[in-house]
Amino acid sequence: MRAPRNRLWSLTYETGEGLAVVLQPAGSLGYARLTVERGRDWAFQEACPIDAKTAKTIPQSAIGNPLALKQAEALLKKIG
């Protein structure tokens, strides 16, 4: 089975001010990390792909922007 061309990744980082989650579209985990980490001194913690059905429920404003851990948790509860 072939991987989706552009899937959504959930990336967690230690920022020095706490944990942050970035929902980043990319064709691979490596490219997602390169895009998010460019110009930032963040320590990568973990990542996971978001399935296409769930990705469709995420507001566009949440994609590509760092979310504080509490914001990410609230978003997860909202999209269920």
RATAMO-V466166 format. One record per backbone hydrogen bond with DSSP energy under -1.0 kcal/mol. NH is the residue of the N-H (numbers start at 1). CO is the residue of the C=O. Records with the same first field share a line. If there is no record, write none. Layout:
# RATAMO-V466166
NH = CO, CO
This chain:
# RATAMO-V466166
7 = 26
9 = 24
10 = 48
11 = 22
12 = 46
13 = 20
14 = 43
15 = 18
20 = 13
21 = 67
22 = 11
24 = 9
26 = 7
32 = 28
33 = 29
34 = 30
35 = 31
36 = 32
37 = 33
38 = 34
40 = 37
43 = 14
45 = 12
46 = 12
48 = 10
50 = 8
55 = 51
56 = 52
57 = 54
58 = 55
62 = 59
63 = 60
64 = 23
67 = 21
69 = 19
72 = 68
73 = 69
74 = 70
75 = 71
76 = 72
77 = 73
78 = 74
79 = 75
80 = 76
